[in-house]
Amino acid sequence: MPLNPKRTIQELRELRMLTEDANGAQRVAWTDLWIKAQDWFDTKLGGLPVEKHRDAAGNKWITLAGTSEKALILGSHLDSVPNGGWLDGSLGVMASLEVMRRISEEFGGKPPVTIRLVDWADEEGARFCRSLFGSSAFAGTHSIAADRVRTDRDGITLEQALARCDVAVDKIGDAAVERRNAAAYLEIHIEQGPVLENAGLPLATVLGTKGVERHLVTFYGQEAHSGSTPMAVRRDALAAASKLALEIRPIAQRHPDAVCTIGSVKTFPGIVTAVVGRCEATLDQRDLDTGVLAQMFEEARVASERFAAEEGCRVEWSRIWSIEPVPFHPALIDLCNASIREVAGDGLQLPSGPLHDAAEVCRTGIPTVMMFVQSLGGISHNKIENTKDEHLEIIVRALDKLAGKTIEWILNQEK
């Protein structure tokens, strides 16, 4: 069975028809449509001499046993955000299946190393605001106490949703057993950004996932009547926050791959007839370098103090969340670069701003790398998400090349 990238595209369109409505993909984890997508996926395994099971965290594993128990893992996720796109996550799963088919055919169902395909559960975290659920359980970075009480908009807890899918929240850490014999992990994904399209290139090697520093920045001024308070004596918390929102752009632009975003601003009392007395702004900062992250944080903090003083306010910072950068494996980065050159010629090297399951796998010490394919318009998490068919075919071929090179690399590590 030779590699057939066109079949991957056909299957992705079939999945799209099955799980999409007028607003986009609706494969939200732990819902009936997500389960339907997984059942559909099982129908595509016909003829493969594989074992399949779901682990303690709901991740689905397909295993093609090899001569060596050392395993090359290929994977991504079938779940989507509400009103999502047809390729986010699902491309990686279906392309991995196509590569597994090709490897099985070449080696008569017994490749030199074991090949495993994983569909990670609830990568998106769309329903319960807990991203990377399945892969974090695999990696041992799960948080049972916090997760069990998370609720969706209908008041259903995550624990209840898991139980409906035969997953016990207290046991999700048992998914770590799947790490046994893992020798490498490969994942492909749409870029979800505009860089490749702007460069006129189809593929990129992913150097790692950026670290994230996320803070709540609160400016305190003085509420006052908007009609009777002269401009010169106002202590406007929104004015100070607005200056910071503009300042984070040059802070990020001093570093080639850094991004800073103030994505939420709340004002109090929040009425048209009052000067803002309190303004809460969320600041998200990302880079692959911990030093850059620390520098950007300090520059933003110092700037906020300056703007607060200028507006007669004070400012407080509190950390919402942080995650360390995760650089991928140098040897696999080299193999990924070589695979892209063989299939597509030139390619880029990019860090990933969005988080991915690959980062959780990498945290365990399993050698990991990702590959991106161009996203049209840089749009994702949207029903208009798209990639050219020719580029989809290219990344399936590139993943196949990378899998072959990685098998050889694993075998050489055993010598």
FENHUPE-V504530 format. One record per residue. N is the residue number from 1. PSI is psi in whole degrees, -180 to 180 (none if undefined). Layout:
BEGIN
n->{N:N}
psi->{PSI:PSI}
END
This chain:
BEGIN
n->{1:2:3:4:5:6:7:8:9:10:11:12:13:14:15:16:17:18:19:20:21:22:23:24:25:26:27:28:29:30:31:32:33:34:35:36:37:38:39:40:41:42:43:44:45:46:47:48:49:50:51:52:53:54:55:56:57:58:59:60:61:62:63:64:65:66:67:68:69:70:71:72:73:74:75:76:77:78:79:80:81:82:83:84:85:86:87:88:89:90:91:92:93:94:95:96:97:98:99:100:101:102:103:104:105:106:107:108:109:110:111:112:113:114:115:116:117:118:119:120:121:122:123:124:125:126:127:128:129:130:131:132:133:134:135:136:137:138:139:140:141:142:143:144:145:146:147:148:149:150:151:152:153:154:155:156:157:158:159:160:161:162:163:164:165:166:167:168:169:170:171:172:173:174:175:176:177:178:179:180:181:182:183:184:185:186:187:188:189:190:191:192:193:194:195:196:197:198:199:200:201:202:203:204:205:206:207:208:209:210:211:212:213:214:215:216:217:218:219:220:221:222:223:224:225:226:227:228:229:230:231:232:233:234:235:236:237:238:239:240:241:242:243:244:245:246:247:248:249:250:251:252:253:254:255:256:257:258:259:260:261:262:263:264:265:266:267:268:269:270:271:272:273:274:275:276:277:278:279:280:281:282:283:284:285:286:287:288:289:290:291:292:293:294:295:296:297:298:299:300:301:302:303:304:305:306:307:308:309:310:311:312:313:314:315:316:317:318:319:320:321:322:323:324:325:326:327:328:329:330:331:332:333:334:335:336:337:338:339:340:341:342:343:344:345:346:347:348:349:350:351:352:353:354:355:356:357:358:359:360:361:362:363:364:365:366:367:368:369:370:371:372:373:374:375:376:377:378:379:380:381:382:383:384:385:386:387:388:389:390:391:392:393:394:395:396:397:398:399:400:401:402:403:404:405:406:407:408:409:410:411:412:413:414:415}
psi->{96:159:134:83:-29:-32:-37:-45:-42:-43:-37:-38:-35:-44:-38:-47:-33:-31:17:145:-165:-19:-6:-169:143:35:55:134:145:14:168:-38:-33:-45:-39:-39:-41:-39:-41:-43:-40:-31:-16:2:1:133:-10:132:70:159:141:144:164:132:-175:-15:6:3:139:128:133:123:124:103:138:180:-39:145:-15:133:135:121:131:140:176:-144:143:-19:157:169:162:139:39:-171:171:-9:-23:113:-53:-32:-45:-38:-48:-35:-38:-39:-42:-40:-40:-40:-46:-43:-42:-43:-45:-37:19:35:3:79:166:-26:159:137:126:138:132:134:103:139:131:54:-40:-33:25:-34:-36:12:38:88:159:37:-56:-41:-30:-34:-41:-42:-13:17:19:168:80:-46:-43:-35:-36:-28:2:141:152:-176:-16:5:4:132:158:-38:-42:-42:-40:-45:-36:-26:20:35:124:121:-34:-15:1:-29:-18:-13:-17:-20:-25:-11:-16:128:8:125:-24:154:132:138:134:156:153:151:-39:23:178:1:-48:-43:-42:-29:-9:31:148:-32:155:145:134:124:-23:180:139:148:158:132:119:123:153:121:117:120:133:121:-133:119:138:160:130:-18:-27:-2:113:148:-37:-21:8:144:80:108:-34:-36:-43:-43:-37:-39:-40:-39:-34:-35:-29:-19:-54:-29:-47:-38:-12:-8:131:-33:7:152:145:137:127:106:-9:133:128:134:149:132:-6:35:156:-20:16:137:141:122:-26:136:124:123:138:131:124:122:136:140:161:-13:124:-33:-41:-43:-46:-39:-44:-39:-47:-40:-40:-39:-46:-42:-40:-37:-41:-45:-36:-44:-41:-32:10:30:177:163:144:144:139:135:129:-45:150:153:138:150:150:97:141:173:128:-42:-40:-31:-43:-43:-36:-45:-45:-40:-41:-43:-41:-33:-38:-2:-122:150:170:167:124:146:157:126:-49:153:152:158:-32:-33:-41:-41:-45:-34:-24:-7:-1:125:130:147:156:160:137:150:151:139:125:126:2:19:135:174:43:146:-19:2:133:159:142:142:-41:-34:-33:-43:-40:-43:-30:-43:-39:-40:-39:-44:-46:-40:-43:-44:-36:-36:-47:-40:-42:-45:-38:-31:-26:-16:none}
END
